[in-house]
Amino acid sequence: MNIVSKSRSEVLQAHLYILNNTDEVIPYIESHKSIVKANDPRQAEKWVLMEHNRTFMPWFKDEVFKDSTASGTLTWLAAGLKFDVISCTTYKVKNCIFYTKSMDEKSTVQNSGVTLEAESMQFWTSKDTNPVLGILWVYRRDMGG
């Protein structure tokens, strides 16, 4: 196990991903998107989504910290993430073992990488103003380490 420092953009991207995939946070996301849209109703959906992503985390933190009934999970998520993270060379998820690339290269067993399925608002082109909820498949062969 190692402690590694990640860039601000990597940490914020990971945090936003976690927030968007935590059921307890979804009502906050919907509320914030409504506020962003109401503040500037003429803006296209793409702008609303980008503005939401840019401003959600500080708004979410304020909302959770002023709610004395917020769960421990919400409070923990609202506090943000650390830039120094634990990095391991082996990961065990639901009885499946995954190795980082550097660890895998030492092995005689092949690791073909990791695939992640995520729901995401997607735009077909940079000029597209109407996002569509779609499934995004992310495949990584190089897992660092």
Sequence and secondary structure as in RCSB ss.txt:
>XXXX:A:sequence
MNIVSKSRSEVLQAHLYILNNTDEVIPYIESHKSIVKANDPRQAEKWVLMEHNRTFMPWFKDEVFKDSTASGTLT
WLAAGLKFDVISCTTYKVKNCIFYTKSMDEKSTVQNSGVTLEAESMQFWTSKDTNPVLGILWVYRRDMGG
>XXXX:A:secstr
 EEEE  HHHHHHHHHHHHHT GGGHHHHHHHHHHHHHHSTTS HHHHHHHHHHHHHHHHHHHHHT TT  HHHH
HHHT   SEEEE SEEEETTEEEE HHHHTT SS    EEEEEEEEE SSTT  S EEEEEEEEES    
